[in-house]
Amino acid sequence: MTIDQFKFAGKKAFVRVDFNVPLDENFNITDDTRIRAALPTLKKILVEGGSIIIGSHLGRPKGPADKFSLKHILKHVSELLGVEVQFANDCMGEEAAVKAAALQPGEALLLENLRFYAEEEGKPRGLAEDASDEEKAAAKKAVKESQKEFTKKLASYADCYVNDAFGTAHRAHASTALIAKYFDKDHKMFGYLMEKEVKAVDKILNDIHRPFTAIMGGSKVSSKIEIIENLLNKVNNLIITGGMTYTFTKAMGGKIGISICEDDKLELALDLIKKAKEKGVNLVLAVDAKIADSFSNEANTRFCKVNEIPDNWEGLDIGPETEKIFAEVIKNSKTILWNGPTGVFEFENFTHGSRSVGEAIVEATKNGAFSLVGGGDSVACVNKFGLASGVSYVSTGGGALLEAIEGKLLPGIAAIQE
Ligand code: AMP
C-alpha cells in the first residue's frame, strides 16, 4: 500500500516518526529539521480526515527521564502541524489507550518517548555488570517476550501503520519494524519521507549513471570500512578524505605529524589501496593539507604536502591543490554520494575544503548529475554552507543510509515491503 492510495478518512494511523531532535539545556529545539521532514505525511493524513498517533524516540534513555521527555517538543509540533496535539505521558498507559480511542478525524496524539520502555529496542536494561551469561540470556529472553505485548499494544491504537522514520530504519525495534506484523499489506505503508529516502537509495544502488563518485570523509577509517569496501564494487572514483587521509598517508610512508591516525588500520589502508587498483577504481587521496599547530580554530596554520607534515603539526583540512583535484573529479561525475567532511568543519578556519566539495557537487548537479548527501556531518556541512537546495537529495539517515548503501535490507523497509 502507498500513502497516496490509502483512504485515511475516519481511520487512525500509527505514524512512527524520527523526532529525535537536539535540545538545549532549557529544552528548546535547536534544529527542527526532523520534525519538519515528517510534516507532509502527518498533514496529509489529518487533511484527509484521518487521525494520528505519533510515536518517536528521543535520545538514549535508560528508562523514563524528564530530560528525554517528548513533552518538551509538544508545543512546537502543535505549531508546525497547525493543530493542538494531545499528549500521552506513558505510551503503554491507560491514558494512551483512552486518548487514542477517542481521537476524532483531524486530531493528533503524541506518545511519550517509546524508548522509556526497554521493549522498544528489545534490549535488557539494568543488568549487573558482573551478570553471568545465563543471567544475560534470561534477561534477553524476558525482554523479547514482553516486547511482543508492547508491540501489540502500540499496534492496537490504530487501523494502519505508517513508517516515516528513515533514521531508525536500520533498527529492528518494536515501533520501526516489528509492529508492521500486526497490519496486513493493505494497512501498512511508508510515509512521504521514507518513500523519498528509499527512492534516493535505489537510484544510487540501481540506477547508476557513470562516472559514479563517492566522497567519504569523516574522522575514522574504522567506522567506514564496510561501506568503503562495498563502494569499491560500485564506484568509478572513490575520494577518501577527512581524518582518514592521515591513516592512508602514514600507511604509504608519509610524515603526518600529530594528525589523527589509526595505527592499527595501516594494513587495512594498504589493502584498500590494493583492492581499488584490482577493481579499477580511481582512489583519490589528498596531496596537500591545511595544517595547524594545535587542535583549535585559533591555531597557527599553513599549507604543506600531505606527506610532509612537520612534527607537532596536524592536518585539519585539505589544501588548495587537493581541492582542485577533488573538484575536477566531482564535476565530471554523473552520480555522486557524499558522506563526511574533508576536515574539521566545525572550526571556521577549516571549512574551506568541505565547502569546495559541496560547491563542486552543486555544479555537477546543475549539469545533470544525481547527488545524494547523507550521514550526519556532511548534511550539517551543506546546511551550514547554504548548499542543500543545490544537491539532488539530502538524506535524513546517518547509519541507516550507510547500511542501505552497503546493500543491506533495512528492517524498517523490509517490514513494510514483505
Ligand atoms: P564522522 O562522524 O566519522 O563522519 O566524522 C566527522 C568528524 O570528523 C567531524 O567532527 C570532523 O571534525 C572530523 N574530522 C574531519 N577531518 C578531521 C581531521 N583532519 N582531524 C580530526 N578530525 C577530523
Residues whose N, C-alpha, C, O or C-beta is under 5 A from the ligand:
A	BS01	AMP	G217 G218 S219 K220 G242 G243 I260 G315 L316 D317 G340 P341 T342 G343 V344 F345 D377
